[in-house]
Amino acid sequence: MNELDFSGQQVLVIGGSSGIGNGIAQAFRSRGARVHVCGTRAAASDYTAAEGSDLTGLDYSSLDVSSAAAIEAFQPKFERLDVLVLAQGAVIYRRGEFAMEGFRQVMEVNLISLMACATKFHPLLKQVAGRLIIVSSTAAYHATKGNPAYNASKTGAVGLTRTLAQAWAEDGVRVNGIAPGLVDTKMTKVTTANPKRLEGAVARIPLQRLGTPADMAGAALFLASPLSSYVCGHTLVVDGGLIL
């Protein structure tokens, strides 16, 4: 038996059009799952490989998770759901999150939409004793001086992971999370595209390299598999040792 074989399973990755979510989506697809991803753009063809997007073999739908009405109206193209990964994320740089409009915008995507999506798909997960994986950030464990909304939302995501795990365990739904460190995606280009910042960032990581979406995918596969059958409500830090 191969515990990392997801053949016959349906996986939904919200925020799976690029970056960490896309890496997770492709990892499940490569192990036999039928994978559906949601992103903000109208069509899959609107994404490019240069942006860190590989939608090969994935089903795609457009979904604006900043809109409660859009989440409520979303009609999935599947009738079964084994694994739900919530990997949506937003950040505003240049102190934009200190303005209340920016703060609310980031909180809506990074925290409120997690609850909206989780509760929307809970009935499908309950039918098959499915698994929910919430992607937060190591920002939940330290201050991020320029990004109060990002920090508060990711801290909230870790707490939400614990509470949904406790609440839904009786339904057979196992909830866990992943807290990525510094991963090279379009959201982190403010650091990774700046040689001086990048050098300083890597110097603080014991493993001396950035994380990759594939690194995060390994954790997601584990948390969705029978290998983690007794792991419940835990957020797995995957950061190369950054917050040690």
SEDO-107401 format. One line per 3 residues: number of its first residue (from 1); their letters; for each residue y negated, x, z negated of N, C-alpha, C. Coordinates in pm, whole numbers, plus 50000, padded with zeros to 5 digits. Atoms other than C-alpha are relative to their C-alpha. Example, Ala and Ser with C-alpha at 12.3 -4.5 7.8 and 13.67 -1.06 7.14 Angstrom:
BEGIN
1	AS	50119,50089,50000,50450,51230,49220,49880,50090,50000; 50119,49918,50006,50106,51367,49286,49891,49923,49927
END
This chain:
BEGIN
1	MNE	50120,50084,50000,50000,50000,50000,49875,50087,50000; 50128,49929,49993,49654,50124,50094,49892,49912,49937; 50098,50083,50070,49403,49988,49841,49864,49996,50069
4	LDF	50128,49999,49929,49116,50076,50074,50011,49940,50140; 49984,50073,49874,49248,49866,50362,49944,49859,49979; 50064,50130,50015,49024,49560,50401,50031,49908,50119
7	SGQ	49961,50084,49886,49204,49411,50702,50013,49854,49957; 49993,50143,50029,49169,49034,50714,49894,49950,49905; 50105,50042,50093,48875,49032,50475,49866,49985,50071
10	QVL	50134,50023,49947,48525,48902,50548,49899,50059,49902; 50102,49933,50081,48234,49111,50423,49863,49962,50054; 50139,50024,49962,47865,49021,50426,49913,50104,49931
13	VIG	50093,49902,50054,47605,49295,50381,49858,49955,50034; 50140,50037,49980,47253,49163,50337,49918,50127,49985; 50065,49870,49993,47023,49448,50428,50090,50102,50067
16	GSS	49902,49912,49936,47304,49590,50640,49962,50048,50138; 50041,49962,49864,47100,49654,50953,49964,50148,50012; 50035,49858,49995,46999,50008,50857,50021,50063,49863
19	GIG	49996,49929,50126,47010,50273,50588,50129,49986,49923; 49884,50006,50088,47243,50242,50292,50088,49880,50033; 49923,50120,49968,47346,49886,50376,50080,50014,50128
22	NGI	49931,49980,49874,47438,49987,50729,50119,50094,49984; 49889,49910,50027,47649,50276,50607,50115,49929,49930; 49897,50077,50071,47833,50040,50373,50070,49905,50096
25	AQA	49942,50095,49904,47883,49784,50649,50099,50068,50093; 49913,49931,49907,48032,50036,50888,50124,50055,49930; 49883,49953,50074,48261,50174,50617,50103,49889,49984
28	FRS	49908,50113,50010,48410,49830,50560,50061,49968,50137; 49948,50030,49865,48443,49773,50936,50107,50100,50040; 49904,49896,49961,48624,50104,50982,50132,49988,49926
31	RGA	49878,50021,50077,48876,49989,50725,50055,49860,50018; 49934,50123,49957,48963,49665,50898,49929,49870,49971; 50069,50125,50035,48713,49413,50761,49921,49945,50119
34	RVH	50097,50064,49911,48519,49163,50968,49868,50001,49924; 50123,49978,50075,48162,49248,50874,49881,49933,50068; 50123,50065,49955,47847,49040,50908,49885,50064,49925
37	VCG	50117,49941,50065,47507,49195,50840,49877,49914,50028; 50128,50068,49984,47162,49048,50792,49888,50102,49995; 50121,49918,50001,46832,49214,50874,49881,49913,50030
40	TRA	50122,50080,49983,46474,49108,50924,49960,49977,50146; 50041,50012,49860,46447,49151,51301,50077,49890,50072; 49946,50118,49931,46524,48878,51553,50141,50021,50053
43	AAS	49870,49976,49937,46824,49044,51718,50048,50141,49970; 49942,49868,50025,47061,49337,51677,49942,50105,50095; 50053,49907,49901,46914,49492,51991,49862,50055,49962
46	DYT	50130,49953,50045,46584,49536,51806,50010,50123,49910; 49979,49882,50084,46737,49819,51601,50046,50117,50085; 49961,49880,49925,46786,50177,51719,50072,50099,49909
49	AAE	49927,49899,50075,47010,50462,51615,49904,50097,49932; 50098,49908,50058,46700,50674,51550,49949,49951,49865; 50043,50058,50127,46617,50437,51264,50112,49997,49897
52	GSD	49887,50003,50092,46956,50483,51106,50079,49872,50010; 49928,50125,49981,47107,50169,51253,50116,50018,50096; 49883,50004,49912,47456,50135,51397,50064,49864,49982
55	LTG	49950,50136,50013,47543,49773,51459,50125,49977,50085; 49877,50009,49922,47853,49851,51667,50108,49924,49923; 49890,50073,50060,48124,49598,51590,49963,49910,49884
58	LDY	50046,50084,50110,47913,49410,51337,49941,49870,50054; 50069,50125,49968,47806,49046,51351,49863,50004,49934; 50137,49988,50049,47430,49012,51305,49930,49866,49993
61	SSL	50090,50115,50012,47193,48745,51180,49867,50047,49945; 50132,49971,50053,46822,48755,51114,49978,49917,49873; 50027,50070,50125,46724,48667,50757,49888,50071,49926
64	DVS	50112,49948,50076,46393,48715,50578,50022,49964,49853; 49966,50030,50139,46499,48744,50214,49878,49984,49911; 50121,50024,50079,46137,48734,50100,49964,49853,49998
67	SAA	50024,50143,49993,46147,48363,50184,50115,49923,49936; 49897,50081,50067,46336,48136,49944,50052,49893,50094; 49959,50105,49907,46339,47867,50213,50094,50055,50106
70	AIE	49913,49940,49898,46496,48105,50466,50139,50025,49945; 49869,49978,50062,46775,48198,50225,50074,49868,49985; 49938,50131,50020,46841,47834,50144,50050,49942,50131
73	AFQ	49966,50059,49870,46849,47739,50513,50104,50081,50077; 49910,49912,49927,47069,48031,50621,50140,49940,50007; 49866,50054,49979,47397,47910,50769,50092,50111,50046
76	PKF	49910,49890,49961,47668,48176,50767,50097,49956,50109; 49908,50026,49888,47901,48204,51066,50145,50023,49958; 49864,49981,50050,48208,48234,50845,50024,49899,49889
79	ERL	49963,50099,50102,48396,48004,50611,50069,50063,49880; 49936,49926,50110,48545,48272,50385,49915,50123,49972; 50076,49880,50033,48376,48555,50197,50072,50073,49886
82	DVL	49928,49918,50098,48567,48831,50017,49908,50095,49925; 50090,49901,50061,48289,49082,49954,49857,49972,50045; 50143,50014,49972,47912,49029,49930,49930,50124,49947
85	VLA	50079,49883,50040,47690,49339,49925,49853,49965,50018; 50144,50027,49993,47323,49289,49843,49927,50134,50001; 50061,49868,49982,47146,49594,49982,49857,49990,50052
88	QGA	50137,50014,49953,46807,49451,50071,49904,50079,49912; 50094,49921,50079,46509,49656,49964,49865,50013,50066; 50136,49979,49951,46135,49702,49995,49927,50090,49902
91	VIY	50084,49915,50083,45882,49953,49866,49864,50010,50070; 50135,49982,49946,45505,49991,49912,49942,50126,49938; 50056,49875,50049,45353,50337,49886,49847,49993,49992
94	RRG	50147,49988,50014,44992,50452,49828,49945,49899,49899; 50040,50084,50113,44969,50250,49506,49984,49853,50036; 50009,50140,49958,45007,49923,49695,50066,49904,49904
97	EFA	49932,50088,50094,45234,49788,49422,49918,49972,49874; 50089,50029,50112,44950,49800,49169,49914,49877,50029; 50065,50127,49964,44788,49511,49360,50102,49889,49982
100	MEG	49903,50104,50030,44946,49184,49253,50070,49946,50124; 49934,50046,49878,45014,49080,49612,50116,50091,50036; 49893,49905,49971,45214,49397,49668,50110,49996,49897
103	FRQ	49901,50006,50108,45384,49373,49331,50093,49881,50022; 49918,50120,49979,45501,49016,49402,50089,50013,50123; 49924,49984,49875,45613,49107,49754,50127,50081,49977
106	VME	49884,49913,50026,45842,49386,49633,50098,49933,49904; 49912,50069,50094,45976,49183,49340,50079,49889,50070; 49934,50110,49929,46059,48895,49574,50121,50051,50078
109	VNL	49891,49944,49919,46273,49114,49800,50105,50068,49912; 49910,49912,50073,46423,49352,49544,50070,49935,49882; 49938,50061,50117,46503,49114,49260,50026,49851,50017
112	ISL	49983,50145,49993,46442,48745,49317,50099,49961,50109; 49907,50034,49891,46627,48741,49649,50144,50035,49965; 49863,49968,50043,46927,48903,49479,50065,49877,49935
115	MAC	49948,50119,50068,46968,48598,49258,50018,49886,50099; 49991,50107,49901,46901,48361,49547,50123,50017,50089; 49884,49975,49913,47165,48525,49768,50130,49992,49921
118	ATK	49878,50003,50081,47417,48565,49487,50044,49857,49972; 49964,50138,50032,47402,48200,49387,50035,49920,50125; 49967,50070,49876,47407,48084,49749,50145,50022,50040
121	FHP	49866,49967,49954,47734,48263,49818,50105,49998,49889; 49905,50007,50110,47893,48223,49476,50117,49905,50026; 49885,50089,49976,48100,47919,49582,50106,50061,50092
124	LLK	49904,49937,49909,48258,48114,49870,50075,50112,49930; 49935,49891,50074,48327,48415,49647,50102,49945,49900; 49912,50060,50101,48480,48191,49382,50131,49951,50062
127	QVA	49880,50052,49934,48725,48044,49634,50109,50105,50014; 49901,49895,49972,48894,48381,49690,49999,50111,49895; 50015,49895,50101,48816,48571,49368,49937,50124,50063
130	GRL	50067,49894,49926,48569,48781,49565,49925,50098,49913; 50073,49897,50069,48354,49074,49474,49855,50004,50048; 50143,49988,49972,47976,49110,49456,49955,50139,49959
133	IIV	50053,49866,50028,47807,49450,49477,49850,49997,50022; 50146,49998,49995,47436,49485,49400,49952,50144,50006; 50054,49865,49985,47255,49796,49523,49864,50007,49931
136	SST	50128,49983,50070,46981,49903,49282,49945,50138,50032; 50055,49866,49977,46846,50257,49236,50000,50076,49869; 50018,49920,50122,46830,50546,48993,49861,49980,49942
139	AAY	50134,50033,50054,46467,50434,48957,50010,49907,49880; 49979,50087,50116,46612,50187,48706,50011,50080,49871; 49972,49918,50118,46668,50480,48469,49890,50099,49967
142	HAT	50114,49912,50030,46334,50664,48480,49874,49940,50060; 50127,50051,49948,45967,50603,48552,49978,50045,50144; 50040,49964,49863,45833,50602,48908,49850,49972,50010
145	KGN	50143,50013,50027,45462,50660,48862,49923,49914,50100; 50077,50071,49899,45338,50516,49191,50055,49865,50041; 49932,50120,49951,45576,50221,49225,50050,49911,49886
148	PAY	49959,50083,50113,45576,49977,48933,50091,49884,50039; 49917,50114,49958,45729,49688,49129,50140,50047,50039; 49869,49946,49962,46006,49900,49277,50081,50030,49874
151	NAS	49931,49964,50122,46090,50030,48931,50044,49876,49922; 49967,50120,50077,46077,49693,48757,50110,49919,50068; 49901,50079,49927,46281,49525,49030,50138,50065,49994
154	KTG	49870,49932,50004,46554,49789,49031,50058,50001,49859; 49954,50013,50138,46572,49786,48652,50056,49859,49979; 49952,50138,50009,46604,49409,48675,50133,49979,50071
157	AVG	49875,50014,49924,46881,49444,48933,50120,50048,49919; 49891,49950,50085,47091,49647,48688,50033,49897,49892; 49977,50104,50099,47045,49380,48423,50065,49877,50059
160	LTR	49941,50115,49933,47127,49105,48669,50147,50025,50030; 49861,49964,49974,47446,49288,48764,50086,49977,49877; 49925,50019,50125,47559,49291,48401,50020,49852,49968
163	TLA	49995,50140,50042,47476,48927,48339,50083,49915,50094; 49918,50076,49905,47628,48787,48659,50147,50037,49983; 49861,49959,50022,47941,48991,48588,50060,49924,49882
166	QAW	49952,50072,50117,47973,48831,48248,50016,49851,50030; 49999,50143,49973,47893,48482,48376,50108,49958,50099; 49911,50040,49891,48116,48485,48682,50141,50056,49988
169	AED	49864,49947,50017,48419,48676,48553,50099,49886,49982; 49910,50114,50021,48567,48341,48447,50033,49928,50130; 49973,50057,49867,48547,48236,48814,50085,50093,50085
172	GVR	49923,49902,49923,48743,48543,48922,49915,50088,50088; 50091,49919,49918,48434,48697,49083,49960,50124,49921; 50030,49874,50067,48393,49062,48995,49869,50056,50053
175	VNG	50134,49955,49963,48032,49187,48995,49977,50141,49947; 50037,49864,50038,47931,49554,48993,49882,50045,50087; 50115,49951,49926,47648,49767,49127,50009,50147,50033
178	IAP	50014,49859,49962,47551,50098,49283,49853,50037,49982; 50137,49949,50013,47242,50299,49187,49989,50130,50079; 50013,49878,49919,47172,50544,49471,49887,50089,49949
181	GLV	50108,49905,50023,46970,50857,49416,49916,50011,50126; 50083,49979,49882,46760,51009,49694,50089,50010,50124; 49918,50008,49879,46925,50906,50021,49907,50005,50121
184	DTK	50084,49983,49881,46786,51002,50361,50008,49876,50088; 50011,50122,49920,46685,50666,50513,49853,49983,50039; 50139,50021,49958,46371,50525,50673,49910,49965,49881
187	MTK	50080,50032,50118,46259,50404,50328,49957,50122,49923; 50033,49879,50076,46252,50760,50192,49932,50107,50086; 50062,49902,49911,46078,50928,50487,49874,50061,49940
190	VTT	50119,49946,50065,45767,50971,50271,50034,50131,49929; 49953,49876,50063,45973,51241,50096,50076,50088,50098; 49911,49917,49918,46234,51355,50346,49932,50058,50124
193	ANP	50071,49949,49881,45986,51401,50633,49890,50099,49963; 50101,49907,50047,45758,51618,50420,50071,50124,49944; 49920,49882,50040,45905,51972,50397,49978,50043,49856
196	KRL	50028,49955,50136,45731,52059,50070,50059,49903,49897; 49942,50100,50090,45829,51734,49902,50152,50004,50002; 49854,49997,49986,46181,51758,50036,50059,50118,49924
199	EGA	49951,49881,50069,46226,52111,49904,50001,49977,49849; 50009,50027,50142,46111,52003,49558,50102,49897,49955; 49904,50106,50035,46331,51692,49562,50142,50054,49995
202	VAR	49864,49946,49995,46647,51878,49662,50023,50098,49885; 49987,49904,50109,46579,52145,49399,50035,49931,49868; 49973,50074,50124,46606,51873,49132,50138,49934,50000
205	IPL	49868,50062,49988,46948,51756,49254,50107,50108,49978; 49899,49896,50026,47238,51955,49103,50090,50031,50119; 49914,49973,49885,47450,51913,49415,49923,50060,50118
208	QRL	50085,49928,49904,47157,52058,49614,50000,49939,50141; 50014,50066,49871,47153,51802,49892,49959,49855,49980; 50028,50143,50002,47030,51454,49975,50130,49922,50007
211	GTP	49887,50090,49979,47268,51163,49957,49997,49943,50139; 49991,50064,49869,47386,50988,50271,50049,49856,49980; 49943,50135,50008,47466,50623,50341,50152,50001,49982
214	ADM	49855,49989,50014,47830,50734,50368,50040,50028,49855; 49972,49976,50141,47815,50863,50010,49996,49870,49920; 50012,50127,50069,47703,50521,49893,50114,49906,50040
217	AGA	49891,50084,49952,47969,50354,50107,50129,50027,49925; 49880,49967,50075,48242,50540,49922,50006,49925,49868; 50006,50073,50126,48128,50384,49597,50021,49850,50022
220	ALF	49984,50144,49971,48109,50038,49755,50145,49966,50029; 49858,50024,49970,48463,50064,49891,50083,49998,49872; 49928,49995,50128,48589,50162,49547,49977,49872,49919
223	LAS	50032,50117,50083,48408,49875,49373,50052,49870,50059; 49947,50121,49936,48539,49623,49627,50152,49999,50005; 49856,49984,49982,48897,49748,49611,50076,49974,49871
226	PLS	49917,50014,50121,49187,49695,49370,49996,50123,49909; 50009,49880,50082,49126,50051,49250,49905,49981,49882; 50098,50024,50106,48838,49914,49040,50022,49864,49935
229	SYV	49972,50137,50042,49011,49594,48931,49961,49971,49855; 50038,50022,50140,48915,49647,48564,49857,50047,49974; 50141,49962,50012,48554,49753,48633,49916,49874,50019
232	CGH	50074,50127,49997,48314,49468,48556,49862,50019,49938; 50137,49993,50050,47936,49464,48521,49942,50139,49996; 50043,49859,50005,47900,49838,48576,49917,50033,50123
235	TLV	50075,49945,49888,47636,50004,48791,50033,50148,50010; 49955,49863,49978,47776,50326,48933,49886,50083,50057; 50107,49911,49952,47514,50599,48964,50058,50100,50099
238	VDG	49952,49911,49894,47562,50789,49289,49879,50082,50048; 50129,49932,49980,47289,51052,49288,50009,50152,50006; 49987,49855,49993,47433,51403,49312,49962,50069,49870
241	GLI	50038,49943,50128,47342,51451,48947,49851,49995,49972; 50146,49999,50009,46970,51378,48993,49947,49964,49861; 50059,50045,50128,46914,51195,48663,50069,50059,49877
244	L	49934,49937,50114,47130,51419,48449,49899,50065,49906
END
